[in-house]
Amino acid sequence: MTLKVKVPLAWFGAGRLVHHATVVCEGGRVTYAGPSAAAPPADEPLEVDGYLMPGVADRHVHIRLADPGAVLFGGVTAVRDLG
């Protein structure tokens, strides 16, 4: 199955802010990330009204003082607990 996620704005790394961006995934792997106009077709299109960026690792967290669910919902995908 091929999933296509289309967003108004995406950040793909230093100097790579893309308006009208698409990310295509096949079998759990990203096969395309770039402008929507050049994106390949997909089985499952999904349009998201938001901002897309790679997962963020927060390396200075006191997880006992935070709600882990709120941290994850905020876009952080990995933490290093300093407690």
C-alpha positions in Angstrom: 0.0 0.0 0.0 1.2 3.5 -0.8 0.3 6.5 1.4 0.6 10.1 0.2 0.5 12.8 2.9 0.0 16.3 1.5 0.6 19.4 3.6 0.6 23.2 3.1 4.1 23.5 4.5 7.0 21.1 5.4 10.5 21.3 6.7 12.9 18.6 5.3 16.1 19.9 6.9 18.4 22.9 6.7 17.3 25.2 3.9 14.5 22.9 2.8 11.3 24.6 3.7 8.7 23.5 1.1 5.3 25.0 0.4 2.6 22.6 -0.9 4.7 19.5 0.1 4.0 15.8 -0.1 5.5 12.8 1.5 4.9 9.3 0.0 5.4 6.1 1.9 5.5 2.6 0.6 5.7 -0.4 2.9 6.6 1.8 5.9 9.5 3.6 4.1 9.5 7.1 2.8 10.0 7.0 -1.0 9.4 10.6 -1.9 9.5 14.0 0.0 9.2 17.2 -1.9 6.8 19.5 -3.9 3.3 18.1 -4.3 3.4 18.8 -8.1 6.1 16.2 -8.6 4.8 13.6 -6.2 4.0 10.1 -7.6 0.5 8.7 -7.3 -0.6 6.7 -4.3 -3.3 4.3 -3.1 -4.2 6.3 0.0 -4.1 10.1 -0.3 -4.3 12.1 3.0 -4.5 15.9 3.2 -3.4 17.4 6.5 -3.9 21.1 7.4 -0.7 21.5 9.3 3.1 21.6 9.3 5.2 18.5 8.6 8.7 17.9 9.9 11.0 15.1 10.9 10.6 13.7 14.4 12.2 15.7 17.2 14.4 14.3 19.9 14.5 16.3 23.2 17.7 15.5 25.0 17.0 17.4 28.1 13.8 16.2 29.7 12.7 15.6 33.3 9.9 13.2 32.3 8.5 12.9 35.9 7.7 16.6 35.7 5.9 16.3 32.3 3.0 14.4 30.8 4.6 11.9 28.4 1.4 12.0 26.2 1.6 15.8 25.9 5.3 15.5 25.0 4.5 13.1 22.2 1.5 15.1 21.0 3.8 18.2 20.8 5.9 16.4 18.1 8.7 15.0 20.2 9.4 11.4 19.2 12.3 10.6 21.6 13.5 11.9 24.9 16.5 11.5 27.2 15.3 11.6 30.8 17.7 13.5 33.0 15.9 12.5 36.2 
